[in-house]
Amino acid sequence: MSMQQQPTNATMPVATTTSSPEVAPAVLENLAARFRPAGLFLLMLRPDGSVAYHDPAAGTFFSRYVLPMLQYPEQTETGLGGKAQILNASSAVSIWDALPGVLLAAFPYVEKRQLGGILILASKSTVFKLNDDVIRVCGRLGLDGVWLSQQADELPAYGEEALQRQARMLLAMVRDQVRLASMEGEIESLSGQLADTYEELSLIYQISGGMRVNRRASDFFKQACLDVLETMNVRGMGVTLRGAESMKHDPVIYGSVALPPGKIFRLSDDLMSILQERKAPLLINDLSKDKNLAWLSDHARCLLAIPLQRQDKVLGCLFAIDKHEGDFNSVDSKLLASISNESAIYLENAILFEDVNLLMMGMIRSLTSAIDAKDAYTCGHSERVAMLSRTLAKEAGLPEAEVERIYMAGLLHDVGKIGVPEAVLQKTGRLTPEEFEQMKKHPAVGAHILADLKQVADIVPGVMHHHERFDGKGYPAGLSGEQIPLMGRIICLADCFDAMTSNRTYRKALPLEVAMAEIRRCGGTQFDPRLTEHFLKIGVNRLRELLQDHQMTSKREEKAA
């Protein structure tokens, strides 16, 4: 059998290599469907000559006659003797008449200078007839020659020039389809990356939104760990803080990883020791082979730890344990590093805020101690009122931030007594009307003292109105009911309870039970009835414990001073 080559103007160099990139099956299916109505049969051979793809919907002429000759040339004695020439051909399209009554247009598929295979477009030849060659092949394939001829009659015939035009069209379409498939893959990959990036940015934004300096570090890091746990799809997410005395708390792990308490502290110690030295992310995907953390392999497979670092100081670390799928990688490390950087900024600011807050509270306590010292019988009164006010505010279900402001107002509620003469404060008998008028000025004096301090502006109403009565018979403004600021109503009750249970110049302290009965009796007249109920729920026993604990703490602080 003869072979004819029809070189085209376009050339495509072929590089033989062990790696064989093939055209995607979906692309071949699409191309086969386009050429099938024209009576053309698409198939692809691998570089070794085996069939990689053929049109499964092709007619019987191609599936029963052409395909077997290409699949089993040795059985049909048709062989593609020029196959080597196809692999080494410099032309883009070659025309073959190697099969009886059939024309083949073939060209190499090359991607990134690597031969992926040979694409073939087969057609019935214009010279097809039921001759000896066709009958001999039919005999070997077990086909009826007359039947085959009838099948061939239904197909259009192609000459070499017409088939070559179709093959060139196929070549252009393959290039376009492969390029489109590659672009679709890149777009899909880019979309996945954008989705991951959006999720990561949303996580960082969400965590950043919770960075309030007055928020407890334990609450912030708990929420941050739970958010990262879900986004990174890990079994465990933990945090340890060591860099600041005011922010220290026990290391904790959230998620399904179960470590005994002792092991959690050991992991915290080991990580802090490692990160203090390296000051860089620690990524271990096989803990059993790590010299420092091999002991953890009994509970986990891999670990990623990032230091919470500001300047050169490591304040703590965030660590993730075991991805549900796969190992930790650079993407995980970058994400957790971004979160750690944001968290470290929060932590540094929270430490500074706590330091300032401690300084302010220390100054307030010094001020209240100086005021209480003016009257030996009321020493510690402001601290106790603040403690009782905080307890009552918690019992009433107020938000934690508001509870702490009420505590501060309790500390400062009597700051105005600095303007009351000591003779009046320390008088052993009843006050005269004139002296009582002087005493009644102290809430307004206190409010005036604090008015220019914007940091405590919100507690001024508590200081100003802590001597108002619910029935309107109090001072200085004679407010009643809910006209009285809530902070003032709370401090009023705590102030009166401490006054009743403390020794005074004119009487001894009342038993707690008697004081509680008096609180109950005055509910709705002197005190807010709802706050009265909350205070009574605290109970005598708990109040006694609180007062005893406060007394012991005060004694320890005095000794330390």
URPE-V616585 format. One line per field, one symbol per residue. psi: psi as a letter, one per 20 degrees, with the letter a starting at -180 (. if undefined). A space follows every 10 residues. Layout:
psi: ???
//
This chain:
psi: qqpppnqrhp qoqppprhpn pqpphhghgg gghhighjkq pprpqrhjiq ohqqoijqrh gghhggghhh hmhhhikhqm hjghhghjqi qhpqpqkipo jppppqqqop plkpphappp oqrpqijprm aggghghhgh ikqohggghg hhhiqqqprg gghhghhhgg gghggggggg hghggggggg ggghgggggg hhggggghhj mphjpphggg hghgghghgg gilrhqprqp piipgijprq qqpqaipopq ghhghggggg ghgghhghlr qoooinhhjp hhkhhiiiir grqpppqnpp cjpoibqpqq poqhparqah ggggghhghh gghhgggghh ggghggghgg hghghgghhh ghihohijpi ggggggghgg gghghikqqg ghghhhgghh hjhjhiihjp qhhghjphaq qrhghhhghi ihghgghggi hjohhjhiig hhghkijqqh jjjariikqr cjhpqgghhg hgghghghgh jqprhirrqq qhhghhhhgg hjpifhqphg hgggghhgqg ghhggghghg gggggghggh .
//
